[in-house]
Amino acid sequence: MFSHMRIGVRREDKNEWERRVPLTPDHVRSLVQQGLQVSVQPSTIRIFKDDEYVTAGADMQEDLSTCDAVFAVKEIPADFFRDEGTYMFFSHTFKGQPYNMPMLRTLIERRATLIDYEKVADDQNRRLIFFGSYAGTAGMFETLYTLGKRLEWEGLPNAFASLKRPLDYSGLDEAKAALKVIGERIASEGLPESLTPLVVGFSGYGNVSRGAQEILSLLPCETIPAHGLVDWMKSGKASNRKVYKVVFYEQDMARPRNGNAAFDLQQYYREPEKYESGFERFLPCLTVLVNCIYWDTRYPRLVTKDWVRQAWSSRDKPRLRVIGDISCDIEGSVECTVHSTEPGDPIYTYLASDGRTVSGWEGSGPVVMAVDTLPSELPREASNSFGDMLISFVPRIAGADFAKPFEDLDLPNAIKRAVIVHRGEFTPDYLYMSKFI
């Protein structure tokens, strides 16, 4: 049925840690069985070997210019695009990210078509193709690893000190098994009294947060509702043989500027300027903050540089040790996330006194984990999950006639919503982006 159609899988080369793929050899095998032709660029770092793709029925070749559509994970270099080609990847352009505007300009000049995974959504605007849960999974492991190192530096013996980073395990199963052992040790031996209660706060409740919470649940864990957290901290009822979890919703993180008004979720989304941060009241209760929310400049922050400076200049040392900023918006909801990191150097301490950062977990200030490619630390599991979401759309994308006007494109609605540029022109939902280029 699709024998005249060919798709390409581009190798990832953004950095040495990016080993993910949009489609695994098993996905390729399924597509070939449906009649598609698949070309894959060779790679020496990809989690799946070239031979696995060849065995699945793919052609291994450098040149993907004859493909009807090319699939990748991360940004594609500008010199890769060909005239009137079709490309699907995480472009990181729809917020006008300056570092990707040259790439976008070239794609437009080439009269090419861009489909962005991040904008593939159903009629309720729920994303359909994502790595988010694995960002949460890897991010939680990185955050707990960081906590162990920070506490060790402070001279506090702790069970987390034996935890390795997710990319240092053979896979997710081994990492989970190691964390379960740590949980058993906490349950039997307890945590240092000076660390009790160990409270882990999660901002947000979406795919990323759920992935992170799933990992924390491998420990002896009890949930405390956000609205009762402050009073519970004063009650002295905490155990040193448990870890405590708090999930913060919008009404916990923000409050109306008009003190007499009630929180209205739809108004908050529609008119966030009518709200201010209400999160600082919770920060003294947290040992760890795991940030999982979407944020842009219209919304109030969770952690400001001013709060950090004041907290670390006080006589009492803050409870907050680690911020696992999985969202990783630079100077965004967590303002002391002043730059992102990569798996080779994943964490830094934000020095409260002057705003400098130093690599690692030593220094006076919160330790920030800000890896912006976290799923790459669990490349096999993340790629399997991602490809399972993507594969059903691939034949329709490969078979679409992109020479037709946008309104006549025969694509599933979820994919059509994600077409940012069609033949070098912004589509109706993305006309606003013309101001960025």
Residue pairs with C-beta under 8 A, 6 or more apart in sequence:
1 34
1 35
2 34
2 35
2 36
2 395
2 398
2 399
3 35
3 36
3 37
5 35
5 36
5 37
5 68
5 395
5 398
5 399
6 36
6 37
6 38
6 39
6 66
6 67
6 68
6 398
7 31
7 36
7 37
7 38
7 39
7 67
7 68
7 69
7 70
7 71
7 394
7 397
7 398
8 38
8 39
8 40
8 41
8 64
8 67
8 69
8 70
8 71
9 21
9 22
9 23
9 28
9 38
9 39
9 40
9 41
9 53
9 58
9 70
9 71
9 72
10 41
10 64
10 70
10 71
10 72
10 76
10 80
10 89
11 40
11 41
11 42
11 43
11 46
12 18
12 19
12 20
12 21
12 43
12 45
12 46
12 72
12 73
12 74
13 43
14 74
14 75
14 373
15 342
15 344
15 373
16 45
16 344
17 167
17 342
17 343
17 344
17 373
17 376
17 377
18 45
18 73
18 74
18 373
18 376
19 45
19 46
19 47
19 376
19 379
20 47
20 73
20 131
20 375
20 376
20 379
20 382
20 383
20 386
21 46
21 47
21 48
21 73
21 379
21 383
21 387
22 71
22 72
22 73
22 88
22 89
22 383
22 386
22 387
22 390
23 31
23 38
23 71
23 387
23 390
23 391
23 394
24 48
24 383
24 384
24 387
25 48
25 52
25 53
25 55
25 56
25 58
26 56
26 384
26 387
27 387
27 388
27 390
27 391
28 38
28 40
28 53
28 56
28 57
28 58
29 56
29 57
30 391
31 38
31 391
31 394
31 395
32 38
32 56
32 57
32 58
33 57
34 395
36 394
36 395
36 398
37 59
38 53
38 57
38 58
38 59
39 58
39 59
39 60
39 61
39 64
39 66
39 67
40 50
40 53
40 58
40 59
40 60
40 61
41 60
41 61
41 62
41 64
42 50
42 60
42 61
42 62
43 50
47 379
47 380
47 383
48 380
48 383
50 60
53 60
54 60
64 70
65 82
65 85
67 85
68 86
68 398
68 399
69 86
69 87
69 88
69 394
69 397
69 398
70 76
70 85
70 86
70 87
70 88
71 87
71 88
71 89
71 390
71 394
72 87
72 88
72 89
73 89
73 90
73 386
74 89
74 90
74 373
75 89
75 90
75 91
75 92
75 100
75 103
76 87
76 89
76 103
77 103
78 102
78 103
78 105
78 106
78 107
79 106
81 87
81 106
81 107
81 110
81 112
82 110
82 112
83 110
83 111
83 112
84 110
84 111
84 112
84 113
84 402
84 403
84 423
85 110
85 112
85 113
86 112
86 113
86 115
86 397
86 400
86 402
87 107
87 112
87 113
87 114
87 115
88 114
88 115
88 116
88 117
88 397
89 116
89 117
90 116
90 117
90 118
91 100
91 103
91 104
91 114
91 116
91 118
91 420
92 100
93 100
93 101
93 103
93 104
93 114
93 116
93 420
93 433
93 436
94 116
94 118
94 119
94 420
94 430
94 433
95 296
96 433
96 435
96 436
101 436
101 437
104 114
104 421
104 433
104 436
104 437
105 437
107 114
107 421
107 424
108 421
108 424
108 425
108 437
109 424
110 424
111 423
111 424
112 421
112 423
112 424
113 402
113 419
113 421
113 422
113 423
114 419
114 420
114 421
115 397
115 415
115 418
115 419
115 420
116 418
116 420
117 129
117 130
117 390
117 418
118 127
118 130
118 418
119 417
119 418
119 420
120 127
120 128
120 129
120 393
120 414
120 415
120 417
120 418
121 127
121 128
121 414
121 417
121 418
122 128
122 414
123 413
127 207
128 389
128 414
129 386
129 389
129 390
129 393
130 207
130 386
130 389
131 375
131 382
131 385
131 386
132 206
132 207
132 208
132 211
133 207
133 208
133 210
133 211
133 214
133 385
134 211
134 374
134 375
134 378
134 381
134 382
134 385
135 208
135 211
135 326
135 374
135 375
136 207
136 208
136 209
136 210
136 211
136 212
136 213
136 214
136 215
136 292
136 326
137 166
137 172
137 211
137 212
137 214
137 215
137 378
138 166
138 371
138 374
138 375
138 377
138 378
138 382
139 208
139 211
139 212
139 290
139 324
139 326
139 369
139 371
139 374
140 211
140 212
140 213
140 215
140 216
140 290
140 324
141 163
141 165
141 166
141 175
141 179
141 215
141 377
142 165
142 166
142 324
142 346
142 347
142 369
142 371
142 374
142 377
143 212
143 288
143 290
143 322
143 324
143 369
144 160
144 163
144 179
144 215
144 216
144 288
145 160
145 163
145 164
145 165
146 322
146 324
146 346
146 347
146 361
146 367
146 369
147 158
147 160
147 287
147 288
147 321
147 322
148 158
148 159
148 160
148 161
148 162
148 163
149 161
149 360
149 361
150 321
150 322
150 361
150 367
151 158
151 160
151 161
151 192
151 195
151 321
152 158
152 161
153 361
153 362
156 192
156 194
156 195
157 192
158 191
158 192
158 195
159 182
159 185
159 186
159 189
159 191
160 182
162 178
162 182
163 178
163 179
163 182
164 175
164 178
165 343
165 346
165 377
166 172
166 175
166 377
166 378
167 343
167 377
167 378
169 175
169 178
171 378
171 380
171 381
172 378
172 381
176 215
176 218
179 215
179 218
179 219
180 218
182 219
183 218
183 219
183 220
186 219
186 220
186 241
186 242
186 243
187 220
187 241
187 242
188 241
190 196
190 239
190 240
190 241
191 198
191 240
191 241
192 240
193 240
195 240
195 287
196 238
196 239
196 240
197 233
197 238
197 239
197 240
197 242
197 244
197 287
198 242
198 243
198 244
198 287
198 288
199 224
199 229
199 233
199 244
199 245
199 246
199 285
199 286
199 287
199 288
199 319
200 216
200 243
200 244
200 245
200 246
200 286
200 287
200 288
200 289
200 290
201 245
201 246
201 247
201 248
201 282
201 285
201 286
201 288
201 289
201 290
202 209
202 212
202 213
202 245
202 246
202 247
202 248
202 290
202 292
203 209
203 248
203 253
203 279
203 289
203 290
203 291
203 292
203 293
203 302
203 333
204 248
204 291
204 292
204 293
204 294
204 327
205 247
205 249
205 292
206 292
206 294
208 292
208 326
208 327
209 247
209 290
209 292
212 290
212 292
212 324
212 326
213 245
213 247
216 243
216 245
219 243
220 241
220 242
220 243
221 242
221 243
221 244
221 245
222 242
222 243
222 244
222 245
223 244
223 245
223 246
223 247
224 232
224 244
224 245
224 246
225 246
226 246
226 247
226 248
226 249
226 252
226 282
227 252
229 246
229 282
229 285
230 281
230 282
230 285
232 238
233 285
238 244
246 282
246 285
246 286
248 279
248 282
250 263
250 265
250 268
251 263
251 265
252 278
252 279
252 282
253 277
253 278
253 279
253 293
253 300
253 302
254 263
254 268
254 272
254 275
254 276
254 277
254 278
254 279
254 299
254 300
255 263
255 275
255 276
255 277
255 278
256 262
256 263
256 264
256 274
256 275
256 276
257 274
257 275
257 276
258 274
261 274
267 274
268 274
268 275
272 298
272 299
272 300
273 298
275 299
275 300
276 300
277 300
277 301
277 302
277 304
279 300
279 301
279 302
279 303
280 304
280 307
283 289
283 303
283 307
283 311
283 318
283 320
284 311
284 318
284 319
284 320
285 319
286 319
286 320
287 319
287 320
287 321
287 322
288 320
288 321
288 322
288 323
288 324
289 302
289 303
289 320
289 322
289 323
289 324
289 334
290 324
290 326
291 302
291 323
291 324
291 325
291 326
291 327
291 333
291 334
292 326
292 327
293 302
293 327
293 333
294 327
295 327
295 329
295 332
295 333
296 329
296 332
299 333
301 332
301 333
301 334
301 335
302 333
302 334
303 323
303 333
303 334
303 335
303 336
303 366
304 335
305 335
305 336
305 355
308 335
308 336
308 350
308 352
308 365
308 366
309 352
309 353
311 318
311 320
311 352
312 318
312 352
312 353
312 364
312 365
313 352
313 353
318 366
320 366
321 366
321 367
322 366
322 367
322 368
322 369
323 334
323 336
323 337
323 366
323 367
323 368
323 369
324 369
325 334
325 337
325 368
325 369
325 370
326 374
327 333
327 334
328 337
328 340
328 370
328 371
328 372
329 337
330 337
330 338
330 339
330 340
331 337
331 338
334 368
336 350
336 355
336 365
336 366
336 368
337 368
337 370
338 350
338 355
338 357
339 348
339 357
339 370
340 370
340 371
340 372
341 347
341 348
341 369
341 370
341 371
341 372
342 371
342 372
342 373
343 371
343 373
343 376
343 377
345 359
346 369
346 370
346 371
347 359
347 360
347 361
347 367
347 368
347 369
347 370
348 357
348 358
348 359
348 360
348 367
348 368
348 370
349 357
349 358
349 360
349 361
349 362
349 363
349 364
349 365
349 366
349 367
349 368
350 357
350 365
350 366
350 367
350 368
351 357
351 358
351 363
351 364
351 365
352 364
352 365
352 366
353 364
353 365
357 368
361 367
371 377
375 382
375 386
376 382
393 412
393 414
393 415
396 410
396 411
396 412
396 415
397 411
397 415
399 410
400 409
400 410
400 411
401 409
401 410
402 409
402 422
402 423
403 423
404 410
406 419
406 422
406 423
406 425
406 427
406 428
409 416
409 419
409 422
411 419
417 429
419 427
420 426
420 427
420 430
420 433
421 427
421 430
426 433
426 434
